């Protein structure tokens, strides 16, 4: 997936898409927060270009056992940590977006961040 953004949307999206997260789960649902409604008319994806991905185990059957932890559990642990990081980034992106609009963040937009 290679999303394309306007300059305005990029100010929000930049907080979410950093190269350190392997799993992109939830990104497609979070991008809508960075554009004006209706989001389905404002978001485009380029999927005809080659994209090189990191070579990191991302499925439970990949990798090797480490410190008595199965490959599957290791992948799940990484996914959970990345999900928590991603949710925090979505929070920050949304705050920056509303700040750029010079409006207060709506109270119902508080993100579903998982507490650790």
C-alpha positions, 0 to 999 in steps of 0.5 A, spaced: 500 500 500 502 506 498 497 512 500 498 519 497 497 525 501 495 532 500 500 537 504 494 539 509 493 531 510 501 530 511 501 534 517 497 529 520 499 523 517 506 524 518 505 522 526 502 516 524 507 513 519 514 512 521 518 506 518 519 503 525 513 499 525 513 493 521 505 491 522 501 496 518 494 494 522 489 499 523 493 505 519 487 504 513 482 506 518 486 511 522 488 515 515 480 518 515 482 522 521 487 526 517 482 528 511 475 532 511 469 528 511 467 525 507 473 521 507 472 516 502 472 521 497 478 524 499 483 518 500 487 515 494 491 509 494 497 507 489 498 500 488 501 499 482 508 501 484 513 496 487 514 497 495 520 494 498 518 491 505 523 490 511 524 482 512 522 481 519 517 475 521 510 478 521 506 471 521 506 466 527 509 461 523 516 465 521 522 466 525 525 462 531 524 460 538 528 465 543 528 465 550 523 460 550 518 464 547 515 461 540 515 464 534 508 466 534 508 469 541 514 473 539 510 476 533 504 477 537 508 481 542 511 485 537 504 486 534 501 488 541 507 493 542 506 496 535 499 497 536 500 501 542 505 505 539 501 506 533 495 508 537 499 514 541 501 516 534 494 517 532 492 521 538 498 525 537 496 526 529 489 528 531 491 533 536 496 536 531 490 536 526 485 540 530 491 544 532 492 546 525 485 548 524 485 552 531 479 548 534 479 544 540 479 537 539 472 534 540 471 530 546 469 524 543 475 523 538 479 521 544 483 515 541 482 508 544 489 507 546 491 501 550 494 502 557 500 498 558 
